[in-house]
Amino acid sequence: MLIAVTVCLAGGIVFLLFKLYAMRRDLQEICDQFASRMQTDTNIGIDTASADPGIRRLAADLDRQLKLLRQKQILYTRGDQEVKTAVTHISHDLRTPLTAIYGYLNLLEDEQMTKAAAGYLSMIKNRADVLKVLAEELFRYSVILSVDVSAQYEEVTVNAVLEESLAGYYGAIQKAGMIPDIDICRQPVIRNLNRQSLSRIFSNIIGNALKYSDGDLKVTLDAAGRACFSNQARNLDPVSVGHLFDRFYTVESGRGSTGLGLSIARTLAEGMGGTIQAEYEEETLHICVYFQENSQACRIL
């Protein structure tokens, strides 16, 4: 009797182990399908050959939610494209009246006027300059966002792009009286990215540092692919730093900032699977960009 019970228990355990193995295999299949569908633009659903009703119900629920997500993604993409087109048209439309304004301002400068009137004219021209910069940045912003950077990926040495970006700002850094502290690792940091977009990210961050720095700049890149830009900025605070990546957000003493530079940097970084963060500690602003190596599909452990 005891032997029979033992045999039955052993058989039950073997059956349960086989059942668990089959469920694990089916769940892994669903996981792989879901990861594949999320990375490709396809209408193929999620299916399973499992006989387990719970797993089949899970696959059906995931398939239904994936289809809803696709529909929302199409609506978002369509609306996003309409906004980008509108921004492009607005930036173009702003150029015509701005050109006329500059023409009249130049004519006014040739006229006889009082000292007070000349002062007012100077202020008007300064504000027109700011408006011109904003219009140009709007145009660049719409153009950048309309480009599919994923279609232009290549193996990029992050070290070299960072060095080129710093070299491009050499004159501006020197003019600002800065002696940057640069620490770039010797080991090549290679990532599959859009080179032009990566260069734009670094350039925008360096340009931001020139606006807000109190005279210093520290740039580091470690072997893990984390690039950090640090500078003292006593005119900032943790609240304003939390909004630095918001579109059109400017700090009052930003000296002509349009509020788009860091927003563009974040959009480009996240579009390539990276992260960008800003922290404020001891009156020092730290902006760090990180691109990890290609991640693997999810696995059931």
C-alpha positions as CSV (number, residue, x, y, z in Angstrom):
1,M,0.0,0.0,0.0
2,L,2.8,2.4,1.0
3,I,4.7,1.6,-2.2
4,A,1.6,2.3,-4.3
5,V,1.1,5.7,-2.6
6,T,4.8,6.5,-3.2
7,V,4.5,5.6,-6.8
8,C,1.4,7.7,-7.2
9,L,3.1,10.7,-5.5
10,A,6.2,10.3,-7.6
11,G,4.0,10.1,-10.8
12,G,2.1,13.2,-9.6
13,I,5.4,15.1,-9.0
14,V,6.7,14.1,-12.4
15,F,3.5,15.2,-14.0
16,L,3.5,18.6,-12.2
17,L,7.2,19.1,-13.1
18,F,6.4,18.5,-16.8
19,K,3.3,20.8,-16.5
20,L,5.5,23.6,-15.0
21,Y,8.1,23.1,-17.7
22,A,5.5,23.3,-20.4
23,M,3.9,26.5,-18.8
24,R,7.3,28.1,-18.5
25,R,8.1,27.3,-22.1
26,D,4.7,28.8,-23.2
27,L,5.2,31.9,-21.1
28,Q,8.6,32.4,-22.6
29,E,7.1,32.1,-26.1
30,I,4.5,34.7,-25.3
31,C,7.2,37.0,-23.8
32,D,9.3,36.7,-26.9
33,Q,6.4,37.4,-29.2
34,F,5.4,40.4,-27.1
35,A,9.0,41.8,-27.2
36,S,9.1,41.2,-31.0
37,R,5.8,42.9,-31.6
38,M,6.7,45.9,-29.6
39,Q,9.9,46.4,-31.6
40,T,8.4,46.1,-35.0
41,D,5.6,47.8,-36.9
42,T,3.3,44.8,-37.5
43,N,-0.3,43.8,-37.2
44,I,0.6,40.2,-36.4
45,G,-1.0,39.3,-33.0
46,I,0.2,37.2,-30.1
47,D,-0.8,33.5,-30.2
48,T,0.1,30.3,-28.3
49,A,-0.2,26.6,-28.8
50,S,-0.6,26.0,-25.1
51,A,-3.5,23.8,-24.0
52,D,-3.6,25.6,-20.6
53,P,-6.8,27.8,-20.5
54,G,-5.1,30.3,-18.2
55,I,-2.1,30.8,-20.5
56,R,-4.4,31.0,-23.6
57,R,-6.5,33.7,-21.8
58,L,-3.3,35.6,-21.0
59,A,-2.2,35.5,-24.6
60,A,-5.6,36.7,-25.8
61,D,-5.6,39.6,-23.3
62,L,-2.1,40.6,-24.3
63,D,-3.1,40.5,-27.9
64,R,-6.1,42.6,-27.3
65,Q,-4.2,45.2,-25.3
66,L,-1.4,45.3,-28.0
67,K,-4.0,46.1,-30.6
68,L,-5.4,48.9,-28.5
69,L,-1.9,50.2,-28.0
70,R,-1.3,50.1,-31.8
71,Q,-4.4,52.2,-32.4
72,K,-3.4,54.8,-29.8
73,Q,0.1,54.9,-31.2
74,I,-1.3,55.6,-34.7
75,L,-3.5,58.4,-33.3
76,Y,-0.5,59.8,-31.4
77,T,1.8,59.6,-34.4
78,R,-0.8,61.4,-36.6
79,G,-1.4,64.1,-34.1
80,D,2.3,64.5,-33.3
81,Q,3.1,64.9,-37.0
82,E,0.3,67.5,-37.3
83,V,1.8,69.5,-34.5
84,K,5.3,69.3,-36.0
85,T,4.0,70.5,-39.4
86,A,2.2,73.4,-37.6
87,V,5.3,74.4,-35.8
88,T,7.3,74.3,-39.1
89,H,4.7,76.5,-40.8
90,I,4.6,78.9,-37.9
91,S,8.4,79.3,-37.8
92,H,8.3,80.0,-41.5
93,D,5.5,82.5,-41.2
94,L,7.4,84.3,-38.4
95,R,10.4,85.0,-40.7
96,T,8.5,87.2,-43.1
97,P,7.3,89.8,-40.6
98,L,10.6,89.6,-38.8
99,T,12.4,90.5,-42.0
100,A,10.2,93.5,-42.4
101,I,10.7,94.6,-38.8
102,Y,14.4,94.5,-39.2
103,G,14.1,96.6,-42.4
104,Y,12.2,99.3,-40.6
105,L,14.5,99.2,-37.6
106,N,17.5,99.8,-39.9
107,L,15.7,102.7,-41.6
108,L,14.9,104.2,-38.2
109,E,18.6,104.0,-37.1
110,D,19.4,106.4,-40.0
111,E,16.8,109.0,-38.8
112,Q,17.5,111.8,-36.4
113,M,16.1,111.1,-33.0
114,T,16.4,112.0,-29.3
115,K,18.7,110.0,-26.9
116,A,15.6,108.5,-25.3
117,A,14.2,107.4,-28.7
118,A,17.5,105.9,-29.6
119,G,17.4,103.9,-26.3
120,Y,13.9,102.7,-27.0
121,L,15.0,101.6,-30.5
122,S,17.9,99.7,-29.1
123,M,15.6,97.8,-26.7
124,I,13.2,97.0,-29.5
125,K,16.0,95.6,-31.7
126,N,17.3,93.5,-28.8
127,R,13.8,92.0,-28.3
128,A,13.6,91.4,-32.1
129,D,16.9,89.6,-31.9
130,V,15.5,87.3,-29.2
131,L,12.4,86.7,-31.3
132,K,14.5,85.8,-34.3
133,V,16.5,83.3,-32.3
134,L,13.3,81.7,-31.1
135,A,11.9,81.5,-34.6
136,E,15.1,79.8,-35.8
137,E,15.1,77.4,-32.9
138,L,11.5,76.5,-33.5
139,F,12.4,75.7,-37.1
140,R,15.3,73.5,-36.1
141,Y,13.2,71.8,-33.4
142,S,10.5,70.8,-36.0
143,V,13.1,69.6,-38.5
144,I,15.0,67.5,-35.9
145,L,11.8,65.9,-34.6
146,S,10.6,65.1,-38.1
147,V,13.8,63.0,-38.9
148,D,13.7,59.3,-38.1
149,V,17.0,58.9,-36.4
150,S,16.6,55.2,-36.0
151,A,16.9,54.8,-39.7
152,Q,20.4,56.2,-39.6
153,Y,21.9,54.2,-36.8
154,E,25.6,53.3,-37.0
155,E,28.4,52.2,-34.7
156,V,29.6,55.5,-33.1
157,T,32.6,56.0,-30.8
158,V,31.1,58.3,-28.1
159,N,34.5,59.5,-27.0
160,A,35.3,60.9,-30.4
161,V,31.9,62.7,-30.8
162,L,32.3,64.2,-27.4
163,E,35.8,65.4,-28.2
164,E,34.6,66.9,-31.5
165,S,31.7,68.7,-29.7
166,L,34.0,70.2,-27.1
167,A,36.4,71.3,-29.9
168,G,33.6,73.0,-31.7
169,Y,33.0,75.2,-28.6
170,Y,36.6,75.9,-28.0
171,G,36.4,79.5,-29.1
172,A,33.2,80.2,-27.0
173,I,34.7,78.5,-23.9
174,Q,37.9,80.5,-24.3
175,K,35.9,83.7,-24.7
176,A,34.0,82.9,-21.5
177,G,37.4,82.6,-19.7
178,M,36.8,79.0,-18.8
179,I,39.5,76.3,-18.3
180,P,37.4,73.1,-18.6
181,D,38.3,70.0,-16.6
182,I,37.9,67.2,-19.1
183,D,38.2,63.5,-18.1
184,I,37.3,61.2,-21.1
185,C,38.1,57.5,-20.6
186,R,40.7,56.0,-23.1
187,Q,38.7,52.9,-23.6
188,P,36.5,53.3,-26.7
189,V,32.8,53.6,-25.8
190,I,31.0,52.2,-28.9
191,R,27.2,52.5,-29.2
192,N,24.8,52.0,-32.1
193,L,23.4,55.5,-32.4
194,N,22.7,58.4,-34.8
195,R,26.0,60.3,-34.9
196,Q,24.4,63.7,-35.8
197,S,21.9,63.4,-33.1
198,L,24.5,62.5,-30.5
199,S,26.6,65.5,-31.5
200,R,23.6,67.7,-31.2
201,I,22.9,66.4,-27.7
202,F,26.4,67.2,-26.5
203,S,26.5,70.6,-28.2
204,N,23.2,71.6,-26.6
205,I,24.4,70.6,-23.2
206,I,27.7,72.5,-23.6
207,G,25.8,75.5,-24.9
208,N,23.6,75.4,-21.8
209,A,26.6,75.2,-19.6
210,L,28.0,78.4,-21.2
211,K,24.7,80.2,-20.5
212,Y,24.4,79.2,-16.8
213,S,28.0,78.5,-15.6
214,D,29.7,80.7,-13.1
215,G,33.0,80.2,-14.8
216,D,33.8,76.5,-14.6
217,L,33.0,73.4,-16.6
218,K,33.8,69.7,-15.9
219,V,33.2,67.0,-18.5
220,T,33.6,63.3,-17.8
221,L,32.9,60.1,-19.8
222,D,33.3,56.7,-18.2
223,A,33.7,53.3,-19.8
224,A,30.0,52.5,-19.1
225,G,28.9,55.2,-21.5
226,R,27.9,57.8,-19.0
227,A,28.8,61.4,-20.0
228,C,28.4,64.1,-17.3
229,F,28.6,67.9,-17.6
230,S,29.0,69.8,-14.4
231,N,29.3,73.6,-13.6
232,Q,28.5,75.9,-10.8
233,A,25.3,77.8,-11.3
234,R,24.3,79.9,-8.3
235,N,21.4,81.5,-10.1
236,L,19.6,78.1,-10.3
237,D,17.7,76.1,-7.7
238,P,16.4,72.6,-7.5
239,V,12.9,73.7,-8.7
240,S,14.2,75.4,-11.9
241,V,16.6,72.5,-12.6
242,G,13.6,70.2,-12.5
243,H,12.1,72.1,-15.4
244,L,15.2,72.5,-17.5
245,F,14.1,69.8,-20.0
246,D,10.6,71.3,-20.4
247,R,9.8,72.9,-23.8
248,F,10.3,76.7,-23.8
249,Y,11.2,76.8,-20.1
250,T,13.8,79.5,-19.4
251,V,15.5,80.7,-16.3
252,E,15.0,84.4,-15.8
253,S,18.7,85.2,-16.1
254,G,19.2,82.7,-19.0
255,R,20.6,85.5,-21.2
256,G,18.6,84.9,-24.4
257,S,17.8,81.2,-23.9
258,T,14.8,80.0,-26.0
259,G,14.2,77.0,-23.7
260,L,14.5,74.5,-26.5
261,G,18.1,73.3,-26.3
262,L,17.8,70.9,-23.5
263,S,14.3,69.8,-24.6
264,I,15.8,68.8,-27.9
265,A,18.6,67.0,-26.2
266,R,16.2,65.0,-24.1
267,T,14.0,64.1,-27.1
268,L,17.0,62.9,-29.1
269,A,18.5,61.0,-26.2
270,E,15.3,59.2,-25.4
271,G,14.6,58.6,-29.0
272,M,17.8,56.6,-29.2
273,G,17.1,54.6,-26.1
274,G,19.2,56.7,-23.8
275,T,18.5,58.7,-20.6
276,I,19.3,62.3,-19.7
277,Q,19.0,63.7,-16.2
278,A,19.8,66.9,-14.4
279,E,20.7,67.3,-10.7
280,Y,21.5,70.3,-8.5
281,E,23.8,69.8,-5.5
282,E,25.8,72.4,-3.6
283,E,25.1,75.1,-6.2
284,T,26.4,72.9,-9.0
285,L,24.4,71.7,-12.0
286,H,25.1,68.2,-13.2
287,I,23.6,67.0,-16.5
288,C,24.3,63.3,-17.3
289,V,23.6,61.4,-20.5
290,Y,23.8,57.6,-20.6
291,F,23.5,55.1,-23.4
292,Q,23.7,51.5,-22.4
293,E,24.7,48.7,-24.6
294,N,22.0,46.9,-26.6
295,S,19.6,45.2,-24.1
296,Q,18.3,41.7,-24.6
297,A,14.7,40.5,-24.9
298,C,13.0,39.7,-21.6
299,R,13.6,36.2,-20.2
300,I,11.6,34.1,-17.7
301,L,14.0,33.1,-15.0
